[in-house]
Amino acid sequence: MTKYVQENEALDQVVMSGHEMMAATTTAVRAISNDYETGVVFQGKGAFTDGKDVSLPVIPMNAPVTKRDALVVGGYANHEGLHKLLTDFDRLKPKMRKWARENRPLTKALANGLEDVRIETGGAILYGGMPQAIDKTARDVTRKFIDEVYPKDTSVVEDFGVVGPVAITWEGRRRIGYPDPSNDEALALLPTKMRQKIEG
């Protein structure tokens, strides 16, 4: 028996409404970030925080939410809550703005990937169940690369500027101990030299 949520048909069963999911997720973000005043909004498709408020993917109020949906959105909430708790935005934001002005998107993307791994490593230390709580979110993002991006252009794995930042998260999550095999599957797509660079 494993403490991690296994891939099975039960993940596609409806367990709550969008309204219930948003209420529970808002509470989770505020608890993990240790800031109950955190503003949580549901808009668009992505998840991010500016260090004050958290934005998560939109969920229609009456939408049926499956267990998988709940785990994926909950993982985004946990990840962004960890950013609020563990990222030093006072130092990071000026650097990000500087790299944007200097037209250094790769530097920005690499810094973000490394910071994602750093906060999730810290989260695994602070909250023993955090890898389990983010695993389905990591799987969802990684599967999009494996199943959608890579088949359209297999040469994408040869371009460090494109794949390097996200591959850092695959390797970091593998080292943290995320159980889904998608991290290993994605890393296996990389050419040997690229894989060595990521592991280094």
VEXVONU-840742 format. One record per residue (C-alpha): residue number from 1; residue in one letter; x, y, z. Coordinates in steps of 0.5 Angstrom, whole numbers. Layout:
BEGIN
   pos   code       u       v       w
   NUM      a       X       Y       Z
...
//
This chain:
BEGIN
   pos   code       u       v       w
     1      m       0       0       0
     2      t       2       7      -2
     3      k       1      14       1
     4      y       0      17      -6
     5      v      -6      17     -10
     6      q      -6      12     -15
     7      e      -8      13     -22
     8      n     -15       9     -23
     9      e     -22      11     -25
    10      a     -24      13     -18
    11      l     -20      20     -20
    12      d     -25      21     -25
    13      q     -31      21     -21
    14      v     -35      28     -19
    15      v     -34      29     -11
    16      m     -36      37     -11
    17      s     -38      43     -14
    18      g     -34      49     -17
    19      h     -36      53     -11
    20      e     -34      48      -6
    21      m     -28      47      -9
    22      m     -26      54      -9
    23      a     -28      55      -2
    24      a     -24      49       0
    25      t     -18      51      -4
    26      t     -18      59      -1
    27      t     -18      56       6
    28      a     -12      51       4
    29      v      -8      57       0
    30      r      -9      62       7
    31      a      -7      56      11
    32      i      -1      54       8
    33      s       2      61       6
    34      n       1      63      14
    35      d      -3      69      12
    36      y     -11      68      12
    37      e     -11      75       9
    38      t      -9      72       2
    39      g     -13      74      -3
    40      v     -15      68      -8
    41      v     -18      69     -14
    42      f     -20      64     -20
    43      q     -19      67     -27
    44      g     -16      64     -33
    45      k     -12      58     -34
    46      g      -5      59     -30
    47      a      -3      59     -23
    48      f       1      65     -20
    49      t       2      69     -14
    50      d       5      76     -14
    51      g       7      75      -6
    52      k       1      78      -4
    53      d      -5      75      -8
    54      v      -6      68     -11
    55      s      -9      67     -18
    56      l     -11      60     -19
    57      p     -15      57     -25
    58      v     -22      59     -26
    59      i     -27      54     -24
    60      p     -35      55     -26
    61      m     -39      55     -19
    62      n     -44      50     -21
    63      a     -38      46     -25
    64      p     -38      38     -23
    65      v     -31      37     -20
    66      t     -28      30     -20
    67      k     -23      28     -15
    68      r     -17      29     -21
    69      d     -19      36     -22
    70      a     -19      37     -14
    71      l     -12      34     -13
    72      v     -10      38     -19
    73      v     -13      45     -17
    74      g     -11      43     -10
    75      g      -4      42     -12
    76      y      -3      49     -15
    77      a      -6      52      -9
    78      n      -1      49      -5
    79      h       5      51     -10
    80      e       3      58     -10
    81      g       2      58      -2
    82      l       9      55      -1
    83      h      11      61      -6
    84      k       8      66      -1
    85      l      11      63       5
    86      l      18      61       2
    87      t      20      66      -3
    88      d      23      72      -2
    89      f      19      77      -7
    90      d      23      83      -4
    91      r      29      80      -7
    92      l      26      76     -13
    93      k      22      81     -16
    94      p      27      86     -18
    95      k      32      81     -21
    96      m      26      79     -25
    97      r      24      86     -28
    98      k      32      87     -29
    99      w      32      80     -33
   100      a      26      83     -37
   101      r      29      89     -39
   102      e      35      86     -41
   103      n      31      81     -45
   104      r      34      75     -42
   105      p      28      71     -42
   106      l      32      64     -41
   107      t      35      67     -34
   108      k      28      69     -32
   109      a      25      62     -33
   110      l      31      58     -30
   111      a      31      62     -24
   112      n      23      61     -24
   113      g      24      53     -25
   114      l      30      53     -19
   115      e      25      57     -15
   116      d      19      52     -16
   117      v      24      46     -14
   118      r      27      50      -8
   119      i      20      52      -5
   120      e      17      45      -6
   121      t      23      42      -3
   122      g      22      46       3
   123      g      15      44       3
   124      a      16      37       3
   125      i      20      39      10
   126      l      15      43      13
   127      y       9      39      11
   128      g      11      31      10
   129      g       5      30       5
   130      m       6      36       1
   131      p       9      31      -5
   132      q       3      27      -5
   133      a      -1      34      -5
   134      i       2      37     -11
   135      d       4      30     -15
   136      k      -3      30     -19
   137      t      -1      38     -21
   138      a       6      36     -23
   139      r       3      30     -27
   140      d      -2      34     -31
   141      v       3      39     -33
   142      t       8      34     -35
   143      r       3      30     -39
   144      k       2      36     -43
   145      f       9      36     -45
   146      i      10      29     -46
   147      d       3      28     -50
   148      e       2      34     -53
   149      v       8      39     -54
   150      y      13      33     -55
   151      p       9      29     -61
   152      k       9      36     -65
   153      d      16      37     -65
   154      t      21      32     -62
   155      s      27      37     -63
   156      v      24      41     -58
   157      v      28      37     -53
   158      e      35      39     -56
   159      d      34      46     -55
   160      f      36      48     -47
   161      g      32      55     -48
   162      v      26      52     -49
   163      v      26      45     -45
   164      g      31      47     -40
   165      p      27      51     -35
   166      v      22      46     -34
   167      a      26      40     -34
   168      i      29      43     -28
   169      t      23      42     -25
   170      w      22      34     -27
   171      e      29      33     -24
   172      g      28      37     -18
   173      r      21      33     -17
   174      r      24      26     -18
   175      r      29      28     -13
   176      i      24      30      -8
   177      g      20      24      -9
   178      y      14      25     -13
   179      p      11      18     -15
   180      d       8      19     -21
   181      p      13      16     -27
   182      s      11      22     -31
   183      n      18      26     -29
   184      d      22      20     -31
   185      e      18      19     -37
   186      a      20      26     -39
   187      l      27      26     -37
   188      a      28      20     -41
   189      l      26      24     -47
   190      l      32      28     -47
   191      p      38      27     -50
   192      t      44      25     -46
   193      k      48      31     -46
   194      m      42      35     -44
   195      r      40      30     -39
   196      q      47      31     -36
   197      k      46      38     -36
   198      i      40      38     -32
   199      e      42      33     -27
   200      g      48      38     -26
//
